[in-house]
C-alpha cells in the first residue's frame, strides 16, 4: 500500500523521506510543492533529483481523490464531485464571497446522523474520510482556481458530521492550519456540528477553530423531531458545552437555524431561541430551508423570516439570513449527495 502523502503532518513527511534515505529538508521541500506550489504529481517537483521523484512515486500517493465533475451555479457557486479510491463519491462547494472564497468540505461520505431535512442523511453513512481525502479537497479545488490564494476560509460543513470522524478531522485541520502545510489561519476555519458533546469538549482542547452548531430548534421536542441526535445530547447539555468551548480571540459561536414553515418559525420560537442563547456570545445564521425531492417541508414566506430575525435583533443578537447559494446545482446546505445531478 502506498502512503497517502497529503495526510501526513510535517514530522511524518520528514520521517517518510528519511526512511527512504533522503535528507530531512526534502520533507519541507515536498510540502511546499504540495501546499504552496500545488503540484499535481511527484514528477512536477523539479528541484528533487529524478531518482527521488521515482522513489516517492513508487512508495507514496499524491491523489487520494479524483475530480470527476465540476458545476458552476448561476450565482458563481461551484460544486466539485470527487470519487475516492474505493468508488464512493463526495462533494465540495466553493463559495465566492465579497473579497475571498470559502470552501465547504466534506468529512464523511454520507452521514449517520439522520437529520430529517438533510439530503446527505438519506443515504446513511458510507464511510469516514481519511485526513488525506479531506485535505485533498482543498488542494484540488485550489488547483482549479485562477487565484488560489483567494481561498482563505474553510468550513467543515459539507457531507457528514465532522465530529463523528474525529481523529481524521482533527488531523486534517492541523495540516490545513500548519504554516508548513496549507497555512490557513485557524480563525478562518469553522467546524459545524449537530452537537456531539463529548467530541466538542475534546475539540476545544485539541485545536483552535471556530465552532458552528446546527441548532434548528429551541425546544427539545422540536429538535428531537428534526435531529435524532438531540435525544442523546439534549439542549440543556448542548448549551452547557457551548459555554465551555474555548473560541479563538473574541470570536462568537455561530448557531445555524434552518427555518421550516409550521415547525420552528413562530414568533414564540424566536423568543425561546433568545432565552436559550441568552448566556452566550452568539451569532445566529438563519437558513431558509432548501428543498429537495422527497422533502415534505418548506421554507416560511419571507415576511415570516424577517419577523423571526427582527425578534433576535431586538434581543441584541447578531443574526443574519444566510442566502442560499448554488441551489440550481444542488450545492446549497443540505443538498449534497455525492451523485451526478443535472
Ligand atoms: N453535520 C454538520 C455539518 C453538515 S450540515 C452539522 O450538522 O452541522 C451543514 C449545514 O447544513 C447545517 O447547518 C445544517 O443544519 C444545514 N442543512 C442541512 N440540510 C438543510 C436544508 N435542507 N436546508 C437548509 N440547510 C440545511
Boltz pocket constraint, residues with backbone or C-beta under 6 A from the ligand:
constraints:
  - pocket:
      binder: B
      contacts: [[A, 117], [A, 118], [A, 119], [A, 156], [A, 157], [A, 158], [A, 159], [A, 160], [A, 161], [A, 162], [A, 192], [A, 193], [A, 194], [A, 195], [A, 212], [A, 213], [A, 214], [A, 215], [A, 216], [A, 256], [A, 258], [A, 287], [A, 288], [A, 289], [A, 290], [A, 291], [A, 333], [A, 334], [A, 335]]
      max_distance: 6.0
